[in-house]
Amino acid sequence: MRLALLALLGLAACSTASDTATVPDVALPAMPMDLMKAATQTLSSDEFEGRAPGTPGEEKTLAYLVDQFQKAGLQPGNNGSWFQDVPLVAITAQNVSPLSFTGGTAPISLKYGSEMVVSTYRVTPRIAVKDSPVVFVGYGINAPEKGWNDYAGVDVKGKTVVILVNDPDWETAGLQGDFGGQAMTYYGRWTYKYEEAARQGAAAAIIVHDTQPAAYGWNVVESSWTGEQQVADAANGHMDQTAANGWIQLDKAKALFASAGQDFDKLSAAAKVKGFKAVPLGDVKASVSFDNSIRKHASKNVIGILPGAKRPDEYVLYTAHWDHLGRCQAAPDGDDICNGAIDNATGTAALIAIAKANKDAGAPDRSLVFLAVTAEESGLLGSKYYGDNPVYPLAKTVGGVNIDAMNLTPPAKNVVVMGMGKSELDTYLKAALAKQNRMANAEPTPEKGFYYRSDHFMLAKHGVPMLYFDAGDDLIEGGRDAGRAAAADYEKNKYHGPKDEFDPNWNWAGAEKDLQIYYAVGRMLAMSAAWPNWVEGDEFRAARDKSRAGAK
C-alpha cells in the first residue's frame, strides 16, 4: 500500500525470546534480478492499466502471475488451482452533490474531490443523506478495555459524525499512553472509525484530514477515494453500514466548526483527554447525495506452493498484493493510469524472484506458499478473505513475510521494521541482516500505524506471526539525508498517483540486498523446526496460543 516515510531515530534491533543460535544458517544466493526487473516493468506497464481488481488489468495480471509462478517452479496452491475467488462488489459514486452544512452562521458547501470525498459500503443504487444533525465525536473510539468511549451519552442514530484521524495520544513522545502513546493502534485507522460509526447507527461518518496524523497528503485521499471502490460482497449488501463515509479538508472542518459557534482547535484538544463528551454542532445539518454504479465480480488471490521435503504440512507464507488503483485522478499531463510500479509491482515481482531462488536452492523442509492477494488498496480485502478462509490451516502456518513496496534507492546500512519487538521473527531477520553487516531499526513514526496498513495484518489478527519491513534510509552514500529525501520525493510526487511508474534508470542494488533478506528469512523459517510466537503480552499472542494448542 505504501513506501514508509523513513527518518530513523537510530533504534537498534534487539533479540527476542529466541536466540540467533537457534536459527538455521541459510546462504544468501545471487537473486534473479533480471527476472525481478522484467516482472516489475511488465506489471506496471500501461497495458496492465494500473491492475485494478475486476478489470482487464486484473485478467492480464493473473495470467502473467500464473505463467511466472509456473516458470519459477511452483505448483498450483489451492487444491490444483492457482486461484482463490474473492467475492467483491465494485461501487463507483456518480453525480456526487456537494457536501453541504446548513443551519450555522454561514452555509458550507464542499466540492467533491478537491475539498471532500465520499463513498459508501452499501450496495444500493442511490445514497441520500438529507438534513442529518452533525455531532463531533472526537476520535470516534469505543474501547471498553481502556475505559474510553467517545460515544458515551450521545445518540448518533441517523446523524452525521465528524471524527479526528489517528489516536488521541498520537503526539505523545514515547510509547506510553492509553493507546500506545506515539504508536497508532487499530483504533486510529479509518477502517475502524467507519466500522464504529456504523455500530453506533450513524447515517454518515466524516473524517477530518490532517496530513501528519493521517501520514499522507490530500492528494492521496483524492486519488484513492474517487473512482471505483471495492468492497467485500455480503449477503446483506452492507446495509448495516453508514450510508456515507468520507473525508474533508482540515481548513473546511475549521470553517464548519466556526459556523456552529465552536472552536475546532479547542475541541480537538479536549478530545485527547479521557472522559471527552461528544459535542453536537448546534443546529448544523449535513446533506449529500450520489448515485452508485454497481458491479459484482469475483476477484482472485493467486496462490503457488513449493512443497516441503520433510514437513510438507507445515507452511511458511510470502505475501504481496498485486492490485493497484487502476485509472485514477489524472496528472497535469493527462496521464490517468496509476501504474503502481513501486506499490506494488515490485513486491509482486519479488514473489516471483524469491520463488525462483528457492526452487533453485532445492525444496526446503517446510512448504513455502506464495500468496499474491487482491484488493489491498481497498482495505486489505484479499488478505482478509484468505485469513477468514485459509487454504492452509493457520494453526499449521509457521509464519510469514509481507512485501509491500520495495525501495529503489542505493544500498542502505539498515532496514526499517514495522512493529519491531512484536514477535520472535525479529531474531530471524537479525540473523539474515548479519550476513550483510546491516541492522534493523524500529519504525521512527509509529503514530502512522504502518503495521495495520498492509496484508500481514490480516494474518496477524488470526495469530500467524508476520514480519513486515521496508528498505532502510541510512544510505551507504548520502546517509539519512539522502534516504529521507528519496522517501519524501516518492510520497509527494508518486505515491498513489500516475507517476509511480517504472524507471529504466532505477538503481536496483539496494533492492537486491533487501530481496536477499526476504528470501533468507522465509528460507530460515522453512528449514527450522521451531514455531516462533508473538512476544508475551502482544495483542496477537492469545490468538496464536489458542490456534497452536488446537493443532497439537
N, C-alpha and C positions, 0 to 999 in steps of 0.2 A: 504494500500500500504506500510505502514511503521510504525515503532515504533519511535516516535520522539526522537532525541538526547536531553536529558534533562540536563540542567545545570543552574538552576533557578537563576535569579538575585534578587529574593525576592520582586517582584512587587505584591502587594496585589490586589485582585479583588475589583472593585468599583461598586456600584449600577448604573443601567442605568436609563432610564426615568421612568420606573415603580419602585414601592417600594415593598419590600418583603411582606408588609402587605396585598397586593392585590393578593398574590399567595395562592392558596388553600393549606391547610395543608394535607399532604399525609404521612402516616406512612411508615417506611422502613421495609418491611417484610423480613423474612428469605428467601434467594433466593435458588432455587433448584440447589445446586451446584453439586450434583451427576449427574444430567441431563447435566449441563454445561460441566463437565469434560468428561462425556461419549461422548457427541457430538463432543467436540474438538478432542478427541482421534480418533473417527471414521473418521471424515472428513479429518484428517491429516495422516491417515494410508497409507501405501504403496499401499493398494488395490485401493485407490482413485487416485493414480498416479499424485498427485500434482494439481488435479482439473482444468486442462486446458480446456477452452471452446472448444466445438466441438470434444471432445474425450470421450472414455468410462468413464473417470473420471467425466465428466460432467453428464453423464447419471446416474451414481451412486449417485452423489451429489444431483441431482434433486429429485430422488426417495426418498432419505433419508430425504431431507428437507420437502417434501410433507407429508411423514409419521410422522415426528416430529411435523410439524405445526398442523396436524390433531389431534394428541395426546395431544397437548398443548391446544386445544380447539378453534383454528382458523377456519375460513371459507375460501373457495377459494376467492381470491381477485380481479379477473378480469372477471367479468360477468359469474361466475360459473366455471371459470378455475383457476388453480393455477399459470398459466404461462403467460408471455408476451413475444412473439417472438422478438428477437433482431437480425436482419439480419447482418451477419458478413461474412468476407472473410478471410480465413487463408492463409497466404503467408509465404513460407519458402524459404529463399535465399540458393541457392546451387551453387557449382562450383564458389565460390567467388574469383575473382582475387585479387592480392594485389592492394591497393590504391596507385597509382604512381603519382609522381610530377616530370615533366621533364622541361628543359629549364632554370633551375637555375645553380648555380655554381657546384652543385652536385646533381645527381638524388636521389630522396627519394622514397623508396618503403616500404609500411606499411603492416604488416601481419594482416590478418583477425582474430579477437578475441583478441589477446594479445596487439595489437598496434592500431587497429581501428575496428569499427563495422560499418556495412552499411546495409540498407534495403530500401524498397520502399513502398509507399502507392498505387502505380499504380498496377492495376490488369492486368498484362501483363506477358507473359512467359519469357521475356528476357529484361534485362536492360543493356545498354552500354553507358557510358559517356566517350567520347574519346577526348583528347586534348582540354579540356574545360578551357579557361582562368580563373585564380584564382584571386579573389578580397577579401580583408579583409574589412568587413562591421561593425567592432566594435561589438556592442551588437545586431545588426540586428533589430533595433526598428524603427518603423514609427508611431509616436504618435502625430498627428496634434494638439490635445488639449493641448499638453505640449510643442509645438514648437520644437519637436525633430524628426529628420529624418536622420537615418544613411545611407539611400539610396539616399539622395538628390544629384543630379548632376552626378549620375553614372548609366549606363545602364548595368544591370547584366543578361540580357536575354541570355540564353544558357551558362552562366558562372557558375563557382563553387564559392560559397560564404563561407568564413570562419568566424565563429561567436563565440563570447565570451558568456559564460553561465552567467545567472543572470542579474541584472540591473546595470546600470552604477554607482549607488551610494550605492552598497551593503556593502561597507566597512565603510560607514558613521556611526559614533557613534550617535545614536538617530534616530528619525523618521522624520526628516525634510530633504527634498530634492525633486528633480524633480520626482523621482519615489519612494517616501515614505521613503527616507533615507535607513536605515538598513533593513526595511521590504520589502521583494520581492513583486512585483506586477505580474500580469499575463504576462506582457511584458518580465519578466525574465525566464519564463518557456520554456522548449524545445519545447513544443507543439506550442506555439506562434511563436517561431523563424522559425520553419519549415513552418508554415502557411504563414508568411510574406514573406519568401523567395520565396514561390510559387506564391504569388500575384505579386511579382516583376519579375517573369519569369525566375528565376534561374534554371539551369539544376540540380545542386546538392547543398545541404546545409550541411556543416560540422561544428559541434560544438566542441570547444576545451574543453576537460575535465580538470577541476581543482577541487580537492576534496572539498575544503572549500566552494566555492560558489555553487557547484553542490549539496552539502550536502550528498554525498556518494562517495565511492571509485570506482576505475576502475572495481573491481570485480563485483560490482552491474551492471555497464554498460554492461560488457561482458555477465553476466548471463541473463540479461533482454532483450538484443538486439540481441542475437543469437538464433537460433532455430525458431520455428513457431511464427509468429507475426499476431495479429488480427487487422483488420481494418473494419470500418463500410462499409456495402455494399452500392454502389452508382450507379446510372444509367449510369454515365459517366466513371465508373471504376477508378475514381480519376486521370484521365489522365491530369487534370489541375494542379496536384501537381508536385513537383520536382521529377525528375527521381530517385534520390538517396538522402537519408538522412543518416547522420552518425555522429560518434564521433571519435576524435583522441586523443591520449595521449598528455599531455602538453609538454613533452620533444620533442616529434615528431613535434609539432607545432612550437616550437622554432627553431628546425633544418630546417623546411620548410622556415620560415621567413629568417633565416640566408642565406639559399641558394638563396633567392630572393634579398639579399642585404639589408634586413630590420631587425630592432631590435624589437623583439616581445614585450619586456617589455615596450619600449618607445611608441610603437603604442597602446598597451593596456592601458597605462596611458592616452594617448591622447583621446582614445575612451570614457573616462569618462566625457569629457567636451562637453557641448552643442555646436553644430556647427562643430563637428568632420566630416571630409570628408573621405569617403571610399577610400581605397588605393589599387590599382591594384598591384599584386605581380610580376611586371616586365613581363618577357616572360614565367613565370611558367604556365604550363598547367597540368590539372588533368585528370586521366583516371581510371576507374574502371568498371568492368562488372560482372554480375552474372545472373544465371537462377533463375526462380521462380516456385516453386510448388504451385499450386493454388487450394483451396478447399472452395467452398461456402457452408455455413450452417446457420441455424437459431439457435443461442444460446438462452438462456432463462433467463429472470428475474423471480424470484419466489415471488409471492405476496399472503399474507394471511391477513385477516381482522378480528378484533374483533369489531363488530358493536356497536356504541354508543347507550346508553339507552334513552337519551333525545334529542341529536342533531346529529343523525347518518350521516347527510350530511355535517358535518364538520370533518376534518381529521387531525390526528397527525401522523407523519411518524417516524418509526425507520428504518434506513438503515445500511446495511453492505454488503461488497462484498464477494461472495462465492468462487470466482475464485482465482487461483494462477498460477504459471509458468509451471506446468506440468513437463515434462522431461527437464533438463537443463544442464548447464556445470557441469560435474562430479567433485566430490570431489576427493582428492588423494586416498581415499579408494575405488573408483569406483562407489559410490552412485550417481546416476544421477536423483533422484526424488526430486524436490523442493516441499516438503510436505506442506509448508505454515502453520505450526501449530499455531504460534502466528499471522502471517499475511496470511490469516485472518480467520483461523478456529475458533479462539477464538471469534472474532466479530460475525461470523455466528452462533456459538453456543449460544452467548449472545442473539441473536434474539429469539431463541427457549426458553431459560430460562426466558426471560422477558415476552414473550407471555404467558407462563405457569403461572407466578406470577400474571399477570394482569387478566387472566381468573379466577384464584383462588380468587382474590380480588373482582370479580364481574365487570360487564360491566361499564365502565366509561361513562360520559355524551356524549363525542365525540367519534368517531370511531378511533381506533388505527390500522394503516396499517403497516405491517411488510414486508419490501421490501429487498430481498436478490438479489443483482444485479450481473450481469456478466461483464466480460472483464474490470474490473477496472485497472488491471495491463497493459492493452493495451492502456490506455489513457482515462479511465472513460467512456467507450463506453456504458455500460449498463445503467448507471445513466443518461448519456446524452440522450439516446433513451427514457428513461422514462420522462425526463424533456421536451423533444420535443413532446412526445406522451403520456401525462399523463392519467392514468386510472381514477384518481380522479381529479377534477378541481383544478388547482393550486391556483386559487383565493379562494377556499374553504379549502385549506390546511393550517392549522394554523401555523405549523412549524414542526421542526423535530430534531432528534438526530442521528448523524452518529457514528458508532462504527467501528474503523479500528485499529485492533491490540491492544489487552489488555495485560498489563504488568504482568508477573508472578514473581513479586518481593514481599517481605513482605510489610505490610501496610505502607502508606505514610501519612504525615501530610497535603498533598496538592494534587491538580490536576493541570495540565497544559492546558490552554485553547488556542487553535489556533484561532486567530482573536478576542481576548478578547476586549470588548468595542464596537464591531460592531453592536450588536443587544440587544434588551431587553430580550433575552433569558438568558443573564448573571444573571438576577435577579432570575430566577427560579433555576439556578444552585447554586447560593449563598444560597438560602433558603434550598435546599436539603443538601448541604455541612454542613450547620449549625447544622443539626441533628447529624452529626458525629464529630462536633468540628474540621472541616477541612476548608481549604481555597483554593481559586483559585489563580493561578499565570498566568501572561501573558507569552507567549512563549518567551524564552530567546534568540532564534535565528530566529527572523522574516525574516532575509535575506534568509532563506532557503525556504520560501514560502509554508509552510505546508498547509495553508488554501486553496491553489489552487491545492492540490495534492491528494484529496480524493473525494468520491462521493457526499458529501454535496455540493460541489462547483457547480455541475451541476443543483442542485435545487436552490441554492442561485442566480445563474445567472438569473433565472426566477422570483426572488423576494421572494422566500419562505425562511423565517428565519430558519437557520440551525445551530445547536450547534455541535461543534467538540472539544472534549477534550481527553487528554491522562492521563494515570496514573502519579502521582507525582514522584519526585525524592528525595524529602526531607523525607527519610525513618525514621520511628519512631526509628528503631535500625540502627545506622550507618550514619544517616543524608545524606547530599548531596554527600559526598564522595562515599558512598555505592551506591546511586542512579545513579551517573554518571558512576561508574564502571560497573554496570549492563547494562546500556544503551550502553556503548562503546563496551562491550563484544558482545552484540546482533548485533550491526551494523557490527562489524568486522568479526565475526565468523558465523553468522546465517542469517542475513537479505538477502533475495533473493538468498539463497543458499540451498544446500541439508541438512544442519544441523539445519534448522528451523523445528525441529521435536518434537513430543510430548515427554515430560519427566515425568515419573511417580513420580519423586521426587519434582516436582514443588510445591512451596508454594502458595496456592490459596487464602490466607487470604486477600491480597491486592486486588485481582481481585474481590472477593466477595463484598468488600466495594464499589469498583467502579461500580459493577453491580447494587448495590442498588441505586446509584446516577443516572445511566442511566434510571433505572426503574422510579425513583421518578420524574425526570424532564419531561419525557413523560406523566406520570400519572397526574402531575400537569397541564400540558397543556390540557390534555383531560378532566379534571374536572373543568377547568376555562371557563369563557365566554369571556375572553379578546382575543384580536388579537395583539400579540406582533409584533413590527416592527423593522426594522433596525434603528439605530440612525440617527438623522438629518445629512445629508451630506455624508452618507455612499454610496459606489459605487452601492449597490443593492437597495437602498431606492426608487429610481424612479420607478423601475420595480414593486416593491411591491405596491406602492401607486396607480399606474395605474391599476394593477390587482384587488386590493380591490375596487377601485372606480367602476369598471365594474361589481363587484359582488353585489353591494348594490342597 
